[in-house]
């Protein structure tokens, strides 16, 4: 019986979140390829006969759940919500003058998509800055509009969580900033 209790205690210790873990259950986090999600669970799962400590994240916006081995979470692009300082830096970029590239649209589109998928709020702000000129006009293509909307969605979702605001309010504020720039 003592052996069973010891085994149970060891199993509980493995599933317990360590104090030094960067992620805690209930935290809002950003996964570079999918945007803002919430940590549902951190625990041990058996996958293909191997026990792994995994972090389970849900993304309500696209009705997806993701499990990542905890020791590879950072390498996979998982991070905490940015600080206020990063948001201020990103807003300054959005207010800046758009960088107009004369290169082929296909190459620019790939570069913009990579910036969006990086999960880096500053790079997403660069996409918003560079594509905002064509969003309200008829000059922009369908693919430009889709890239702009994807960047805007990622930006708004993260800022809304940071500021504890409704995403619609953050979108309204962001739109006003972009129109004033």
GIWODA-V269283 format. One record per run of one state. SS is the DSSP state (~ for helix, > for strand, _ for the rest). FROM is the first residue (numbers start at 0). TO is the last residue. If there is no record, write none. Layout:
BEGIN
ss: [SS;SS]
from: [FROM;FROM]
to: [TO;TO]
END
This chain:
BEGIN
ss: [_;~;_;>;_;>;_;>;~;_;>;~;_;>;_;~;_;~;_;~;_;~;_;~;_]
from: [0;1;15;27;31;34;47;49;59;62;63;69;72;77;80;83;95;104;118;120;135;141;163;166;180]
to: [0;14;26;30;33;46;48;58;61;62;68;71;76;79;82;94;103;117;119;134;140;162;165;179;180]
END
